[in-house]
């Protein structure tokens, strides 16, 4: 990693500011003062900046309890955004969502700056399950369990949905686990069997379960165990 990027990620300063400070001889690598912003830095290098040892920047991983009415975007002219809830984090623009939720859907969001990690969670080929608690307008027939397990034909789609696990909890309540993420998929699957989802909440992605202690809009860092994704 370039020195300017390394220091920017570790300190929260812009790369422009880092380059300006480098020319004031405020950085050294392995005991040698340097002004070279493009100098390649490894995890074994000892970096000192402004008289402080600088630890290697590490990827960030958060879970958030998404509130109702928030859009999964960094900028929206009409609605509040979930990324706006991260304004106290350094370099919020470096963070992205590992899977989005609709405006009227609540629950588990995963946020990171590790692109490979989020790809493992969101790519259908990795078959990481996403579980939703839902409520429907009409009773859910027992036949829906087998229909969803076999795959459902969505409107304007060429292929059936991948097998999904439906667990009926009550007359109009269920848990649905998907391994893909088509546009408005949960709502469209129920529409395909003549029903309507009126409430939707995601509580799990892969092995990561939403922390019940998080109020809507709150977030926390993931634990090492939560970060680990089985291949």
PyMOL commands that set and color helices and strands:
alter all, ss='L'
color gray80, all
select helices_A, chain A and resi 3-11+15-22+83-86+92-94+115-122+124-126+143-150+185-192+224-227
alter helices_A, ss='H'
color red, helices_A
select strands_A, chain A and resi 27-29+32-33+47-49+52-53+61-66+96-97+106-112+130-136+165-168+173-178+197-205+208-209+219-221
alter strands_A, ss='S'
color yellow, strands_A
deselect
rebuild
show_as cartoon
